[in-house]
Amino acid sequence: MVIESVTTPPWCWRKRVLPQHTDHGGVMWHGAYVAWLEEARVEALAAVGLPYDRLAAEGLEMPVVRLEVEYRQALHHGERVDLESWALERRGVRWPWASRWRREDGQVAAMARVELVLVRLEGARRTVLRQAPPALREALECLQRGPSA
């Protein structure tokens, strides 16, 4: 997997692999990677002033429609890891993110690409939205510029 060349700095979260993230051998479980990706996206939105619960209160959700993870090296209990994430430009109705797990020594342990769509929930009906409401559009544009912008 290749993460597109990005010129913006990533949104970065320093994490520690805890016992609940690992299997019985102390290796980070594959499902924990997915949970960390979601945490990174939710925290990034909050960092630019749009908590995810505000979206949900407006009947909006951003479900994952595609997920690809490439595991390069196992992460182990106790390791400190930087999860670096980029909000990429929207492609049609898809909102892509690229992420990588970087060890303290700089080696990339895993990379991921996630694609989301914006949906409005109205009872049992789900409608894919082609345009984001202004607050979400502004937040996503800010995320695309990166944390230093």
C-alpha positions in Angstrom: 0.0 0.0 0.0 1.3 3.4 -0.9 0.1 6.5 1.0 -0.2 9.3 -1.5 2.5 11.9 -1.3 1.2 14.5 1.1 2.7 17.8 1.8 0.7 18.7 4.9 1.9 17.5 8.3 -0.2 14.6 9.8 -2.5 14.7 12.7 -0.6 12.7 15.3 -1.6 10.8 18.4 0.9 9.2 20.6 -0.4 5.9 21.9 0.8 3.1 24.1 -0.1 -0.5 23.3 -2.0 -1.6 26.4 -3.0 -5.1 27.5 -6.6 -4.7 26.0 -5.0 -4.0 22.6 -3.1 -7.3 22.5 -3.6 -11.0 22.1 -2.4 -13.6 24.6 1.1 -13.3 23.1 1.3 -9.6 23.8 1.0 -8.7 20.1 -1.4 -5.9 19.1 -4.6 -7.5 17.9 -5.8 -6.5 14.4 -9.1 -5.1 15.6 -7.3 -2.6 17.8 -5.8 -1.0 14.7 -9.3 -0.3 13.4 -10.4 1.2 16.8 -7.3 3.5 16.8 -8.2 4.7 13.3 -11.7 5.7 14.4 -10.3 7.4 17.5 -7.9 9.4 15.3 -10.7 10.6 13.1 -13.0 11.5 15.9 -10.3 13.3 17.8 -9.2 15.2 14.7 -12.7 16.5 14.2 -12.9 17.6 17.8 -9.5 19.3 17.5 -10.9 21.6 14.8 -14.0 22.4 16.8 -16.5 19.8 15.6 -17.1 17.1 18.2 -18.5 13.9 16.6 -21.5 13.8 19.0 -22.6 17.1 17.4 -22.8 15.4 14.0 -24.7 12.5 15.5 -27.2 14.9 17.2 -27.9 16.4 13.7 -28.6 12.9 12.3 -25.3 12.6 10.5 -22.9 9.7 10.5 -19.7 8.9 8.5 -19.6 5.1 8.2 -16.6 3.3 6.8 -17.2 2.0 3.3 -13.6 0.8 2.6 -10.8 -0.2 4.8 -7.3 -1.4 3.9 -4.6 -2.1 6.4 -1.1 -3.3 5.6 0.7 -4.8 8.6 4.5 -4.5 8.3 5.8 -5.3 11.8 4.0 -6.5 14.9 3.4 -4.0 17.7 3.8 -5.3 21.2 2.4 -4.6 24.7 4.0 -1.5 26.2 5.3 0.0 22.9 4.8 3.7 22.3 3.5 4.4 18.8 2.6 7.6 16.9 -0.5 7.2 14.8 -0.1 9.7 11.9 -3.2 10.5 9.9 -4.1 12.7 6.9 -7.6 13.8 5.8 -7.3 13.6 2.0 -9.4 15.4 -0.6 -12.9 14.1 -1.1 -13.4 11.8 -4.1 -17.1 12.0 -5.2 -19.1 11.0 -2.1 -16.0 9.4 -0.4 -13.9 11.1 2.3 -10.6 9.3 2.3 -8.0 9.1 5.2 -4.5 7.7 5.2 -2.8 6.7 8.3 0.4 5.0 9.5 1.7 3.6 12.8 5.2 4.8 13.4 7.4 3.3 16.2 9.6 5.4 18.4 12.6 4.3 16.2 10.8 5.8 13.2 10.0 2.5 11.5 6.5 2.2 10.0 4.7 -0.8 11.6 1.5 -0.5 9.6 -0.3 1.7 7.1 -4.0 2.1 6.4 -6.5 3.8 4.1 -10.1 4.4 5.1 -12.9 5.8 3.0 -16.0 7.2 4.6 -19.3 8.5 3.3 -21.5 11.1 4.9 -25.1 9.8 5.5 -28.2 11.4 7.1 -30.1 9.0 9.3 -33.9 9.5 9.2 -35.5 6.6 11.0 -34.6 3.4 9.1 -33.7 5.5 6.0 -30.1 6.3 5.2 -29.3 9.0 2.6 -25.8 9.5 1.2 -25.1 13.2 1.1 -23.1 14.6 -1.8 -22.5 17.9 0.0 -21.5 18.3 3.7 -23.3 20.9 5.8 -21.2 24.1 6.2 -19.7 23.3 9.7 -18.6 19.8 8.6 -17.3 21.1 5.3 -15.2 23.7 7.1 -13.9 21.2 9.6 -12.9 18.7 6.8 -11.2 21.5 4.9 -9.3 22.4 8.0 -8.3 18.8 8.6 -7.0 18.6 5.0 -4.7 21.6 5.7 -3.1 19.8 8.6 -2.7 20.6 12.3 -0.2 23.5 11.8 -2.4 25.4 9.4 
